[in-house]
Amino acid sequence: MPIRKALIIGGGIGGLCAAIALRQKGVETHLIEKQETPKGQGIGIIHQTNAVLAEAALGVADEVLRQGWGFAGGRVHNQAGQLLYEIPAPAGLPEGLPADMGITRSRLTAILLSRTKTLGTKITTGTTAQVIDNTSDSATVRFSNGDSDSYDLVVGADGIYSDLRQRLWGEQYRAIFSGQGGWRLNIPRPEELEHVWLYLRSDGPNCGLMPLANDLAYMWCTSNEQSAGWKDNADLPNEMNNLVKDVGGLYGELRERHLIGGADIIYRPFEYVDLPKPWHKGSVVLIGDAAHASTAHLAQGAAMAMEDAVVLGEEVAAGGAAPDVLQRWENRRYKKCVWVAETSLKLCLNEQGRLNEPGFDALTQMIEGRKRAMAPT
Ligand SMILES: Cc1cc2nc3c(=O)[nH]c(=O)nc-3n(C[C@H](O)[C@H](O)[C@H](O)COP(=O)(O)OP(=O)(O)OC[C@H]3O[C@@H](n4cnc5c(N)ncnc54)[C@H](O)[C@@H]3O)c2cc1C
């Protein structure tokens, strides 16, 4: 039976994009989100060209550009702040779109949510799926609010700690701690910061700067950590300052200005998901972080979730029942997503001195990563 009606579980970037992509192909869509209001945290997100192209396909690229910051390529510096390399922009982009964009997560979520509503997806918040009777013909779902319904397709976009993955694939597929965490802070955009600026440090963890809007940017760094706990305490500015105290150039200036008491820093551990294929069972498919969460080292996690959604829309439109559609979807997505996740993890382990791969060069891998992520899927 062709797919006419779909449930999307999770209203993050992947789930909202899936609702848009399926609705654009005429599928009746219902999205559930466990939070009362879908919202992204205020820190920003980098969109490289493949994310920009996915947003164009979803009809939101112009609005993301209007509310965010468009640019092309970036700069790589050494720890002292000297320029090592200029990252080029890929050629052949659609007219009027930049190669790269930055935007805050809250603005991106609001844009995706608005498009989802405009296209007519039914949205139920504060709700989870409690029981799923999943067959290759359909899935019948009972919700935490007492309702139930049947769907031709269920899209699991419930993120790195996916409840659906653990229930249908098994408890063993939990998020795995990588040995690192990420520190992020919103700051006013310095005038000269027009691209992503990366600082490669001789002693391991990296850091950088990213424009998010005309008046906004963010600074980040990674750190090697003993455990997977989240940090949230008054000492975070001091801790982050210590981690990057030897970084020079513009980053050093901004550190002195902004990494001071009261700075609103968000820290989270880097985790990943290693789920073997198939990423679909019966009428259920996992997309985004639920299927293939990666550490943030290639800045590709959200881009992969967006591409998952666009390709799912295309394969549903190409016709067939869920098992065939989902197999074709996986054939197009698996290799690329796994490559992104594996390469991100190598970069992460390399920063920790734990990668046993002689000749591995982080800069070469990042440039290669950017090229391969741009390849059609
Ligand atoms: C520090 C850091 C920096 C990053 N930077 C970038 C970047 O610059 N560029 C990039 O492309 N990627 C980046 N990423 C990766 C990116 O954030 C993720 O890959 C992306 O958010 C995944 O989207 P998702 O929709 O799959 O999951 P999520 O965004 O986690 O969304 C999952 C949604 O499901 C909801 N949910 C959870 N459980 C349930 C349930 N049982 N029922 C209903 N709803 C549920 C959640 O509330 C949430 O709204 C970064 C990640 C980190 C950690």
The ligand as an SDF file (V2000), in Angstrom:
LIG
                    3D

 53 58  0  0  0  0  0  0  0  0999 V2000
   27.7790   20.7060   20.7140 C   0  0  0  0  0  0  0  0  0  0  0  0
   27.0890   20.3360   19.4300 C   0  0  0  0  0  0  0  0  0  0  0  0
   27.2370   21.1560   18.3100 C   0  0  0  0  0  0  0  0  0  0  0  0
   26.6260   20.7960   17.1030 C   0  0  0  0  0  0  0  0  0  0  0  0
   26.7920   21.6080   16.0160 N   0  0  0  0  0  0  0  0  0  0  0  0
   26.2400   21.2530   14.8310 C   0  0  0  0  0  0  0  0  0  0  0  0
   26.4140   22.0790   13.6760 C   0  0  0  0  0  0  0  0  0  0  0  0
   27.0330   23.1430   13.7440 O   0  0  0  0  0  0  0  0  0  0  0  0
   25.8660   21.6670   12.4890 N   0  0  0  0  0  0  0  0  0  0  0  0
   25.1560   20.4980   12.3850 C   0  0  0  0  0  0  0  0  0  0  0  0
   24.6900   20.1590   11.2720 O   0  0  0  0  0  0  0  0  0  0  0  0
   24.9490   19.7110   13.4820 N   0  0  0  0  0  0  0  0  0  0  0  0
   25.4700   20.0610   14.6860 C   0  0  0  0  0  0  0  0  0  0  0  0
   25.2540   19.2780   15.7900 N   0  0  0  0  0  0  0  0  0  0  0  0
   24.3990   18.0770   15.6770 C   0  0  0  0  0  0  0  0  0  0  0  0
   22.9130   18.4430   15.7190 C   0  0  0  0  0  0  0  0  0  0  0  0
   22.6150   19.2420   16.8470 O   0  0  0  0  0  0  0  0  0  0  0  0
   22.0630   17.1760   15.7760 C   0  0  0  0  0  0  0  0  0  0  0  0
   22.5550   16.2340   14.8630 O   0  0  0  0  0  0  0  0  0  0  0  0
   20.6040   17.4860   15.4290 C   0  0  0  0  0  0  0  0  0  0  0  0
   20.0510   18.3580   16.3800 O   0  0  0  0  0  0  0  0  0  0  0  0
   19.7970   16.1870   15.3630 C   0  0  0  0  0  0  0  0  0  0  0  0
   18.4450   16.4760   15.1360 O   0  0  0  0  0  0  0  0  0  0  0  0
   17.3300   15.4020   15.5160 P   0  0  0  0  0  0  0  0  0  0  0  0
   16.0420   16.0090   15.1130 O   0  0  0  0  0  0  0  0  0  0  0  0
   17.7040   14.0760   14.9980 O   0  0  0  0  0  0  0  0  0  0  0  0
   17.3950   15.2890   17.1040 O   0  0  0  0  0  0  0  0  0  0  0  0
   17.0370   16.3970   18.1910 P   0  0  0  0  0  0  0  0  0  0  0  0
   17.3860   17.7480   17.6970 O   0  0  0  0  0  0  0  0  0  0  0  0
   17.6390   15.9300   19.4690 O   0  0  0  0  0  0  0  0  0  0  0  0
   15.4470   16.3360   18.3160 O   0  0  0  0  0  0  0  0  0  0  0  0
   14.7850   15.2730   18.9460 C   0  0  0  0  0  0  0  0  0  0  0  0
   13.4030   15.7620   19.3650 C   0  0  0  0  0  0  0  0  0  0  0  0
   12.6290   14.6490   19.7970 O   0  0  0  0  0  0  0  0  0  0  0  0
   11.9800   14.9820   21.0160 C   0  0  0  0  0  0  0  0  0  0  0  0
   11.7580   13.7170   21.7230 N   0  0  0  0  0  0  0  0  0  0  0  0
   12.6550   12.9660   22.4020 C   0  0  0  0  0  0  0  0  0  0  0  0
   12.0800   11.8470   22.8630 N   0  0  0  0  0  0  0  0  0  0  0  0
   10.7830   11.8740   22.4590 C   0  0  0  0  0  0  0  0  0  0  0  0
    9.6820   10.9920   22.6160 C   0  0  0  0  0  0  0  0  0  0  0  0
    9.8020    9.8370   23.2850 N   0  0  0  0  0  0  0  0  0  0  0  0
    8.5000   11.3420   22.0710 N   0  0  0  0  0  0  0  0  0  0  0  0
    8.3580   12.5160   21.3930 C   0  0  0  0  0  0  0  0  0  0  0  0
    9.3720   13.3960   21.2130 N   0  0  0  0  0  0  0  0  0  0  0  0
   10.5710   13.0730   21.7320 C   0  0  0  0  0  0  0  0  0  0  0  0
   12.9400   15.9240   21.7200 C   0  0  0  0  0  0  0  0  0  0  0  0
   12.2900   16.7070   22.7000 O   0  0  0  0  0  0  0  0  0  0  0  0
   13.4430   16.7490   20.5360 C   0  0  0  0  0  0  0  0  0  0  0  0
   12.6030   17.8420   20.2620 O   0  0  0  0  0  0  0  0  0  0  0  0
   25.8550   19.6050   17.0120 C   0  0  0  0  0  0  0  0  0  0  0  0
   25.7000   18.7920   18.1380 C   0  0  0  0  0  0  0  0  0  0  0  0
   26.3080   19.1560   19.3360 C   0  0  0  0  0  0  0  0  0  0  0  0
   26.1220   18.2550   20.5240 C   0  0  0  0  0  0  0  0  0  0  0  0
  1  2  1  0
  2  3  1  0
  2 52  2  0
  3  4  2  0
  4  5  1  0
  4 50  1  0
  5  6  2  0
  6  7  1  0
  6 13  1  0
  7  8  2  0
  7  9  1  0
  9 10  1  0
 10 11  2  0
 10 12  1  0
 12 13  2  0
 13 14  1  0
 14 15  1  0
 14 50  1  0
 15 16  1  0
 16 17  1  0
 16 18  1  0
 18 19  1  0
 18 20  1  0
 20 21  1  0
 20 22  1  0
 22 23  1  0
 23 24  1  0
 24 25  2  0
 24 26  1  0
 24 27  1  0
 27 28  1  0
 28 29  2  0
 28 30  1  0
 28 31  1  0
 31 32  1  0
 32 33  1  0
 33 34  1  0
 33 48  1  0
 34 35  1  0
 35 36  1  0
 35 46  1  0
 36 37  1  0
 36 45  1  0
 37 38  2  0
 38 39  1  0
 39 40  1  0
 39 45  2  0
 40 41  1  0
 40 42  2  0
 42 43  1  0
 43 44  2  0
 44 45  1  0
 46 47  1  0
 46 48  1  0
 48 49  1  0
 50 51  2  0
 51 52  1  0
 52 53  1  0
M  END
$$$$
